[in-house]
Amino acid sequence: ADGSISGPYDIVVGADGIKSACKEFIETGKISADPSKREGAAAALYSGIRIKYSIKDGEESDEQSDTATLTQYFGNGAFALDGTYGAGASKPNTRSAFLIYLDENYLGPFRKKDIKATTATARENADWTQDVEKTLETERMDMKNAAKAAGIPTIDVGPTMDSADRIFSLGVYYHNPFSLSGWSKEVAGSGGANVVLVGDSAHALPPFLGQGANQAIQDAYCLCSKLYEFNAGLESEISEEEMTDLKGHLKAYQDLRWRATFDIFFKSIFLGYLETGGPEGFYAKFRDVFFKTMGFVGVAERVLFSAAVPKV
C-alpha cells in the first residue's frame, strides 16, 4: 500500500478474494489496473440472485441467550431468513433478517435480452454504510414490499426490518472452482517462483450452504501440508529422480481441493435457485414438496454435514 517492494519469493499465495489479481494472472498472464474489470475466467459471475440484509444491533438491556433459532420462510420468487446471531465476545446479540430474491432483469446468470448492459443492473451494493437516513428508509420499504409481494409472512421479519440500524443489498457472485488454467502458475523469468490460489480467489461460493470461510481454511491447511511435504523432500537424502518438484505438489493440492469445492459449489447454487421458487414462484410447489421429502428422509441433513466435513 505504501509503494514499497520486497522479495523475491518462491511462492505467492493469492488469497485476494473474488476480484483476485492472482487469478487474473493465472488465467491471462496479466493483471488489470482496475479490480472491477478482471478479464476471462477471473471475472466473477453474477448469479442473478440478490440478498437484502437488515441488521438490528443488540443493546446491553436485551435478554441474551447462548442459543439461537434461525427461521426460514419460503415465498414466490424469494425466501427470507430471520434470527439472532452472536456479535462477538462481550457484545449483545444482533437481530438480522435476510431477503433472498431473484433479480428481475436476469434469468439465472443470464441477462434478459431486453435489458441493457449497465453496471447498475447487477451492482454489488447501493450504499454499504447507510449514512443517509433517506436511503435507509427507502431500503426498508423496498425490502418489506418485496417480501410482501413474494407472499412471505412478515410477522417475524417485519419487526427486524422496521427497527434495523442498517439495511444493504448485495448481488451473489461466484467463481467456478474448475478452471482449465488451474489454480497455480509459474512466473516467467522468476527462476521457478509460483502463484497459487486459495479461498474466494479460487472458488467464490454462493452462500447457501455457508461454506465460504470453512473451505478457505481447508485450502490453507491442504496447501501448507503439500508445501511441508515438498520442503521435507528437499531436506531428505532421496535422489533428484525420486524428488517431486514444487509444481507437482501444487497440482496435488489443486486436484484434491477443486473436486471438494466443486461439489459444494454445485449444491449451493442449485439450492439458491431452488429455494427462491423460481420467477413468480414457477416451481414453488415442487420446492416445497422437495424440501419436505428430503428433510423427512434425512437427505437435507446429510448434504449440510457432508459439505462441512474436511477434505484435505
Secondary structure, 3 states (H helix, E strand, C coil): CCCCCCCCCCEEEECCCCCCHHHHHHHHCCCCCCHHHCCHHHCCEEEEEEEEEEEECCCCCCCCCCCCCCEEEECCCEEEEEEEECCCCCCCCEEEEEEEEECCCEECCEECCCCCCCCCCCCCCCCCCCCCHHHHHHHHHHHHHHHHHCCCCCCCHHHHHHHCCEEEEEEEEECCCCCCCCCEEECCCCCCCEEEECCHHHHCCCHHHCCHHHHHHHHHHHHHHHHHHHHHHHHCCCCCCCCCCHHHHHHHHHHHHHHHHHHHHHHHHHHHHHHHCCHHHCCHHHHHHHHHHHHHHCHHHHHHHHHHCCCC
